[in-house]
């Protein structure tokens, strides 16, 4: 009688994992090749164009030319330079003639013309000081008008452009200066010796008015009598100007002691 004995065979449990690792590695290699030689070239590829020359052109014209060339103009800073007309493109990056991909940004710097400055405060300055200040800033005093005023003669009372206005260097600014107080046309009447009420009427009828009243005690003159005036008789004033009066008042006991 024969007895068969079954002996199980040893299996390599690691074999399936090795095969999977090999397949995974091959997949990664294939994917890398596809990305490098197929997908990425398709993604990054775009037609190339030559950058046109826009320096020397007006800004709007240069922008239009770049956009027509499928490029993206980016306007940068303004450079103040009197050698180039205002609004003219003076720098472009990348420069003309360079080959770039469509949609590339082209940076532009354009001229702002002559440099600009802020108008200083001229009111209250003398004409000499104003000229010095304006010359230092590169501005010029233009037409000078004179008008009568209570300000000292040759003092600036008006300026064409307000303080802080931005102007190009070399710009001309007109000003108005004081010609000093003007002599009026109304002669000051003689008020000395008149009563205060009468003096007020005389001044009103002449187109003038009572100014400051200074009361002073007097033993010899009736109260409310004009004993002095300023301006004095004969000087000429303008309509509405005032005349100061010195008027007597009743004498008090304390005034008698002082006198």
Residue, then its C-alpha position, 0 to 999 in steps of 0.5 A: x500500500x502506497x501513501x501519498x504525502x502532500x507537501x505544499x509549495x512555497x510561493x513568493x508573496x513579494x512578486x505581485x508588489x514588484x510587478x506593480x512597482x515596475x508598472x507604476x514606474x513605467x507609467x511615471x516615465x511615460x507621463x513625464x515624457x508626454x508632459x515634456x514633449x507633448x503637453x507642455x509645448x502645446x501649452x506654452x506655445x504661442x506665435x512670436x512677433x517683432x516689437x515695433x518701434x513706438x519711441x517718438x510716437x504720441x502715447x495713444x498712437x504707440x499704444x494702438x500700434x502695440x495692441x494691433x501687434x497683439x502686444x500689451x502696452x503698460x504705461x509707466x512713469x512720466x519723465x519731464x524733459x523739455x527736449x521731447x514734446x509732451x505726450x511723446x514716448x521716449x523709452x520702451x522695454x523691450x526695445x524695438x526689433x526684439x522678437x517676443x511672444x504675443x501678449x508680451x508686456x511692453x513698458x512705456x515711459x513718456x515725456x511730460x514736457x517741461x518740468x512743472x512747479x507749484x505757484x508760490x504765495x505772492x500776496x503780501x510780498x513786495x514786487x521785488x521779493x516776488x520776482x526773486x521767488x518766481x525766478x528761483x522756481x523758473x516762473x516769470x512775472x507777467x503783466x503788473x496792474x496797479x490799483x489804489x488800496x490801503x496796502x503799502x505801495x508795490x505790495x501784491x494784492x492779487x495773483x493770476x493763479x492761486x497758491x499751489x497751482x501746478x504750472x510748467x516752468x517758464x509760465x508767466x503769471x500776471x499780478x496786481x499790486x497796490x498803488x497805495x492809498x488814493x486821495x479822495x474827492x470829498x473835502x473834510x469839513x471844518x467841525x471844530x466848535x460845532x456840537x456833536x449832533x451838528x457834526x454828525x449831520x454835516x459829515x452825513x451830508x458830505x458822504x462821510x461818517x463819524x469815526x472814533x469819538x474821544x471825550x475830554x473834560x473841559x472847564x471852558x467849553x460846553x459839553x459835546x462840543x468838537x475841539x479837534x478832528x482827524x483828518x483835519x479840514x481840507x484833506x480829501x477822503x473817499x465816500x464812506x470814510x470816517x472822521x475821528x472827533x475829540x469832544x468835550x464832556x461834563x467835568x467831574x469832581x475827580x477831573x477838578x482834582x486832577x486839573 
